[in-house]
Amino acid sequence: MMPSNPSFAAGKSKKFVKKLLRQITEEHKKEKARQLKGQKRSRRKS
């Protein structure tokens, strides 16, 4: 992932930055959902 320093963000258009942030947050949501599902499965087994 790219370093989130002000100079890098300033070099890009605000639209691009917003789009990138949205993409990252969506990925985090998916990962959290997967982890929650995995935890539920492991709890049922034990």
Protein Blocks (a to p, Z undefined) as FASTA:
>chain_A
ZZddfklmmmpcfklmmmmmmmmmmmmmmmmmmmmmmmmmmmmmZZ
